[in-house]
Amino acid sequence: MLPVAMIAGGVGYKFFETLSPLTPYLIFTMLLITYCRVSWHEIRILPLHLWMIAIQIAGSVVIYAGLSPLGPAVAQSGFICVLAPTATSAAVVTGMLGGSVATLATYTLLSNIVVAVLSPFIFSVIGENVSLPFWESFGIISRQMIPLLIFPFVGAFLLEKLWPQAHRVLQNKQLISFYLWSVALMIVMGRTVSFIVQQERSHYFTEILIVCIALIICLFQFWTGHRLGLRFSSAVAGTQGLGQKNTILAIWMASIYLHPISSIGPASYVIWQNIINSYQIYRRGMQMQKLKHK
Protein backbone atom coordinates (compact mmCIF):
# COMPACT_ATOMS: atom_id res chain seq x y z
CA MET A 1 0.00 0.00 0.00
CA LEU A 2 2.86 2.39 0.75
CA PRO A 3 4.36 2.57 -2.77
CA VAL A 4 0.91 2.43 -4.39
CA ALA A 5 -0.34 5.35 -2.28
CA MET A 6 2.77 7.45 -2.87
CA ILE A 7 2.84 6.79 -6.64
CA ALA A 8 -0.89 7.45 -6.96
CA GLY A 9 -0.56 10.71 -5.03
CA GLY A 10 2.35 11.82 -7.19
CA VAL A 11 0.81 10.88 -10.53
CA GLY A 12 -2.63 12.27 -9.70
CA TYR A 13 -1.36 15.29 -7.77
CA LYS A 14 -3.77 17.69 -9.47
CA PHE A 15 -6.75 15.74 -8.15
CA PHE A 16 -5.40 14.85 -4.72
CA GLU A 17 -4.28 18.41 -4.02
CA THR A 18 -7.93 19.47 -4.19
CA LEU A 19 -8.64 17.04 -1.35
CA SER A 20 -6.03 18.59 0.98
CA PRO A 21 -8.70 20.19 3.26
CA LEU A 22 -9.64 16.63 4.28
CA THR A 23 -6.20 15.90 5.77
CA PRO A 24 -6.80 17.16 9.33
CA TYR A 25 -10.08 15.21 9.50
CA LEU A 26 -8.31 12.04 8.38
CA ILE A 27 -5.58 12.57 10.99
CA PHE A 28 -8.19 13.17 13.69
CA THR A 29 -10.07 9.97 12.78
CA MET A 30 -6.89 7.86 12.63
CA LEU A 31 -5.85 9.05 16.08
CA LEU A 32 -9.33 8.44 17.51
CA ILE A 33 -9.39 4.85 16.22
CA THR A 34 -5.85 4.25 17.50
CA TYR A 35 -6.61 5.63 20.97
CA CYS A 36 -9.67 3.39 21.19
CA ARG A 37 -7.22 0.50 21.09
CA VAL A 38 -5.30 1.80 24.11
CA SER A 39 -6.08 0.21 27.46
CA TRP A 40 -6.09 3.06 29.95
CA HIS A 41 -5.11 0.68 32.75
CA GLU A 42 -1.82 -0.07 30.96
CA ILE A 43 -0.80 3.58 30.54
CA ARG A 44 2.17 4.30 32.79
CA ILE A 45 4.72 7.01 32.11
CA LEU A 46 8.16 5.44 32.56
CA PRO A 47 11.65 6.99 32.76
CA LEU A 48 12.18 5.75 29.18
CA HIS A 49 9.29 7.93 28.02
CA LEU A 50 10.74 11.03 29.69
CA TRP A 51 14.13 10.48 28.06
CA MET A 52 12.53 9.95 24.68
CA ILE A 53 10.37 13.07 24.88
CA ALA A 54 13.40 15.10 25.96
CA ILE A 55 15.35 13.83 22.95
CA GLN A 56 12.41 14.55 20.65
CA ILE A 57 12.03 18.17 21.79
CA ALA A 58 15.67 19.09 22.46
CA GLY A 59 16.84 17.20 19.36
CA SER A 60 14.49 19.14 17.08
CA VAL A 61 15.87 22.43 18.40
CA VAL A 62 19.49 21.27 18.03
CA ILE A 63 18.86 20.06 14.48
CA TYR A 64 17.20 23.33 13.54
CA ALA A 65 20.08 25.38 14.94
CA GLY A 66 22.70 23.15 13.31
CA LEU A 67 21.07 23.25 9.87
CA SER A 68 20.16 26.96 9.91
CA PRO A 69 23.30 27.97 7.94
CA LEU A 70 21.98 25.84 5.05
CA GLY A 71 18.81 27.89 4.79
CA PRO A 72 15.37 27.95 6.44
CA ALA A 73 13.86 25.21 4.26
CA VAL A 74 16.62 22.72 5.10
CA ALA A 75 16.59 23.62 8.80
CA GLN A 76 12.81 23.36 9.06
CA SER A 77 12.72 20.02 7.22
CA GLY A 78 15.21 18.48 9.65
CA PHE A 79 13.41 20.07 12.58
CA ILE A 80 10.00 18.62 11.68
CA CYS A 81 11.46 15.15 11.10
CA VAL A 82 12.55 15.12 14.75
CA LEU A 83 9.65 17.00 16.35
CA ALA A 84 6.92 14.90 14.68
CA PRO A 85 5.20 12.56 17.14
CA THR A 86 5.36 8.79 16.95
CA ALA A 87 3.31 7.18 14.18
CA THR A 88 -0.01 5.61 15.11
CA SER A 89 1.11 2.47 13.28
CA ALA A 90 4.23 2.12 15.44
CA ALA A 91 2.37 0.02 18.00
CA VAL A 92 1.52 -2.52 15.29
CA VAL A 93 5.15 -2.79 14.18
CA THR A 94 6.27 -3.01 17.83
CA GLY A 95 3.95 -5.98 18.36
CA MET A 96 5.22 -7.69 15.20
CA LEU A 97 8.79 -7.30 16.45
CA GLY A 98 7.97 -8.74 19.88
CA GLY A 99 8.16 -5.47 21.81
CA SER A 100 5.94 -3.95 24.49
CA VAL A 101 2.86 -2.50 22.79
CA ALA A 102 1.70 -0.87 26.04
CA THR A 103 5.01 0.99 26.45
CA LEU A 104 4.92 2.22 22.86
CA ALA A 105 1.21 3.15 22.99
CA THR A 106 1.85 5.27 26.08
CA TYR A 107 4.68 7.11 24.37
CA THR A 108 2.60 7.64 21.21
CA LEU A 109 -0.06 9.31 23.31
CA LEU A 110 2.49 11.33 25.27
CA SER A 111 4.39 12.54 22.21
CA ASN A 112 1.19 13.66 20.47
CA ILE A 113 0.05 15.62 23.52
CA VAL A 114 3.45 17.29 23.94
CA VAL A 115 3.58 18.28 20.25
CA ALA A 116 0.02 19.63 20.47
CA VAL A 117 0.97 21.82 23.44
CA LEU A 118 4.38 23.01 22.20
CA SER A 119 3.82 23.37 18.45
CA PRO A 120 1.86 26.66 18.68
CA PHE A 121 4.81 28.24 20.51
CA ILE A 122 7.41 26.76 18.16
CA PHE A 123 5.64 27.49 14.88
CA SER A 124 4.90 31.03 16.05
CA VAL A 125 8.65 31.60 16.35
CA ILE A 126 10.12 29.74 13.36
CA GLY A 127 7.12 29.26 11.07
CA GLU A 128 5.99 31.18 8.00
CA ASN A 129 3.62 33.33 10.09
CA VAL A 130 6.42 34.99 12.06
CA SER A 131 5.41 38.32 10.47
CA LEU A 132 2.21 38.17 12.53
CA PRO A 133 2.22 39.27 16.18
CA PHE A 134 3.22 36.34 18.38
CA TRP A 135 -0.09 35.92 20.20
CA GLU A 136 -2.09 36.20 16.98
CA SER A 137 0.07 33.52 15.34
CA PHE A 138 -0.09 31.43 18.52
CA GLY A 139 -3.88 31.65 18.58
CA ILE A 140 -4.25 30.59 14.94
CA ILE A 141 -1.97 27.58 15.34
CA SER A 142 -3.53 26.58 18.69
CA ARG A 143 -7.01 26.51 17.20
CA GLN A 144 -5.78 24.12 14.51
CA MET A 145 -3.30 21.90 16.33
CA ILE A 146 -4.77 21.36 19.80
CA PRO A 147 -8.20 20.08 18.64
CA LEU A 148 -6.49 17.88 16.04
CA LEU A 149 -4.21 16.08 18.52
CA ILE A 150 -5.95 16.39 21.90
CA PHE A 151 -9.63 15.89 21.04
CA PRO A 152 -9.12 12.32 19.67
CA PHE A 153 -7.69 11.34 23.06
CA VAL A 154 -10.63 12.95 24.89
CA GLY A 155 -13.09 11.45 22.41
CA ALA A 156 -11.74 7.91 22.87
CA PHE A 157 -11.96 8.26 26.66
CA LEU A 158 -15.53 9.58 26.52
CA LEU A 159 -16.60 6.86 24.09
CA GLU A 160 -15.32 4.18 26.44
CA LYS A 161 -17.25 5.69 29.36
CA LEU A 162 -20.44 6.91 27.67
CA TRP A 163 -20.84 4.73 24.57
CA PRO A 164 -18.90 1.49 25.12
CA GLN A 165 -20.56 -0.26 22.14
CA ALA A 166 -19.15 2.31 19.70
CA HIS A 167 -15.80 2.16 21.49
CA ARG A 168 -15.66 -1.63 21.04
CA VAL A 169 -16.50 -1.32 17.34
CA LEU A 170 -13.61 1.11 16.76
CA GLN A 171 -11.35 -1.00 18.97
CA ASN A 172 -11.97 -4.02 16.75
CA LYS A 173 -11.75 -2.12 13.46
CA GLN A 174 -8.14 -0.92 13.64
CA LEU A 175 -7.66 -1.78 9.96
CA ILE A 176 -9.81 1.25 9.09
CA SER A 177 -7.03 3.58 10.23
CA PHE A 178 -4.64 1.84 7.81
CA TYR A 179 -6.85 2.62 4.82
CA LEU A 180 -7.41 6.18 6.06
CA TRP A 181 -3.64 6.50 6.38
CA SER A 182 -3.25 5.40 2.75
CA VAL A 183 -5.75 8.02 1.57
CA ALA A 184 -4.07 10.71 3.67
CA LEU A 185 -0.68 9.71 2.24
CA MET A 186 -1.98 10.13 -1.32
CA ILE A 187 -3.30 13.60 -0.48
CA VAL A 188 -0.16 14.89 1.22
CA MET A 189 2.06 13.43 -1.51
CA GLY A 190 -0.16 15.11 -4.09
CA ARG A 191 0.22 18.42 -2.30
CA THR A 192 4.00 18.05 -2.05
CA VAL A 193 4.42 17.08 -5.72
CA SER A 194 2.13 19.93 -6.75
CA PHE A 195 4.37 22.42 -4.98
CA ILE A 196 7.51 20.98 -6.57
CA VAL A 197 5.97 21.16 -10.05
CA GLN A 198 4.57 24.67 -9.64
CA GLN A 199 7.56 26.31 -7.96
CA GLU A 200 8.73 29.39 -9.86
CA ARG A 201 12.40 28.47 -9.75
CA SER A 202 14.20 25.21 -9.32
CA HIS A 203 15.40 24.15 -5.87
CA TYR A 204 16.71 20.76 -6.91
CA PHE A 205 19.95 20.96 -4.94
CA THR A 206 18.07 21.99 -1.80
CA GLU A 207 15.51 19.22 -2.31
CA ILE A 208 18.18 16.53 -2.79
CA LEU A 209 19.99 17.83 0.28
CA ILE A 210 16.77 17.61 2.31
CA VAL A 211 16.20 14.01 1.20
CA CYS A 212 19.75 13.03 2.24
CA ILE A 213 19.45 14.80 5.59
CA ALA A 214 16.13 13.05 6.24
CA LEU A 215 17.89 9.70 5.72
CA ILE A 216 20.63 10.60 8.20
CA ILE A 217 18.10 11.82 10.77
CA CYS A 218 16.00 8.67 10.30
CA LEU A 219 18.96 6.35 10.85
CA PHE A 220 20.12 8.37 13.86
CA GLN A 221 16.70 8.32 15.52
CA PHE A 222 16.27 4.57 15.07
CA TRP A 223 19.78 4.00 16.44
CA THR A 224 19.31 6.39 19.38
CA GLY A 225 15.94 4.85 20.27
CA HIS A 226 17.47 1.37 20.18
CA ARG A 227 20.40 2.31 22.40
CA LEU A 228 18.14 4.14 24.86
CA GLY A 229 15.61 1.31 24.89
CA LEU A 230 18.32 -1.22 25.72
CA ARG A 231 19.07 0.69 28.92
CA PHE A 232 15.45 0.27 30.04
CA SER A 233 14.89 -3.26 28.68
CA SER A 234 12.53 -1.94 25.97
CA ALA A 235 14.73 -1.89 22.88
CA VAL A 236 11.90 -2.41 20.37
CA ALA A 237 9.61 0.22 21.91
CA GLY A 238 12.48 2.69 22.13
CA THR A 239 13.49 2.08 18.53
CA GLN A 240 10.00 2.53 17.12
CA GLY A 241 9.10 5.36 19.49
CA LEU A 242 11.91 7.62 18.32
CA GLY A 243 12.37 6.30 14.78
CA GLN A 244 8.88 5.78 13.38
CA LYS A 245 7.21 9.16 12.87
CA ASN A 246 3.68 10.27 12.04
CA THR A 247 4.82 11.50 8.64
CA ILE A 248 1.27 12.30 7.50
CA LEU A 249 0.99 14.82 10.33
CA ALA A 250 4.57 16.03 9.76
CA ILE A 251 4.00 16.70 6.05
CA TRP A 252 0.75 18.49 6.83
CA MET A 253 2.37 20.65 9.53
CA ALA A 254 5.31 21.50 7.27
CA SER A 255 3.11 22.47 4.33
CA ILE A 256 0.83 24.62 6.51
CA TYR A 257 3.22 26.31 8.97
CA LEU A 258 6.74 26.01 7.53
CA HIS A 259 8.53 26.65 4.24
CA PRO A 260 6.71 24.57 1.57
CA ILE A 261 9.93 22.85 0.46
CA SER A 262 10.46 21.59 4.01
CA SER A 263 7.59 19.10 3.52
CA ILE A 264 9.96 17.10 1.28
CA GLY A 265 11.84 16.10 4.46
CA PRO A 266 9.01 14.09 6.08
CA ALA A 267 7.83 12.98 2.61
CA SER A 268 11.17 11.23 2.08
CA TYR A 269 11.36 10.17 5.75
CA VAL A 270 8.28 7.98 5.20
CA ILE A 271 10.25 6.02 2.58
CA TRP A 272 13.35 5.62 4.76
CA GLN A 273 11.46 4.55 7.89
CA ASN A 274 9.41 1.97 6.01
CA ILE A 275 12.54 0.49 4.42
CA ILE A 276 14.02 0.13 7.91
CA ASN A 277 10.80 -1.34 9.31
CA SER A 278 10.57 -3.79 6.42
CA TYR A 279 14.12 -4.99 7.14
CA GLN A 280 13.38 -5.27 10.87
CA ILE A 281 10.25 -7.34 10.23
CA TYR A 282 12.12 -9.54 7.73
CA ARG A 283 14.94 -10.13 10.21
CA ARG A 284 12.43 -10.92 12.97
CA GLY A 285 10.75 -13.45 10.69
CA MET A 286 14.08 -15.12 9.94
CA GLN A 287 14.87 -15.33 13.66
CA MET A 288 11.49 -16.93 14.40
CA GLN A 289 12.03 -19.48 11.63
CA LYS A 290 15.42 -20.45 13.09
CA LEU A 291 13.82 -20.92 16.51
CA LYS A 292 11.15 -23.20 15.01
CA HIS A 293 13.79 -25.37 13.33
CA LYS A 294 15.62 -25.72 16.64
Secondary structure, 3 states (H helix, E strand, C coil): CHHHHHHHHHHCHHHHHCCHHHHHHHHHHHHHHHHHHCCHHHCCCCHHHHHHHHHHHHHHHHHHHHHHHHCHHHHHHHHHHHHCCECCCHHHHHHHCCCCHHHHHHHHHHHHHHHHHHHHHHHHHHCCCCCCCHHHHHHHHHHHHHHHHHHHHHHHHHHHHHCHHHHHHHHCCCHHHHHHHHHHHHHHHHHHHHHHHHCCCCCHHHHHHHHHHHHHHHHHHHHHHHHHHHHCCCHHHHHHHHHCECHHHHHHHHHHHCCHHHHHHHHHHHHHHHHHHHHHHHHHHHHHHHHHHC
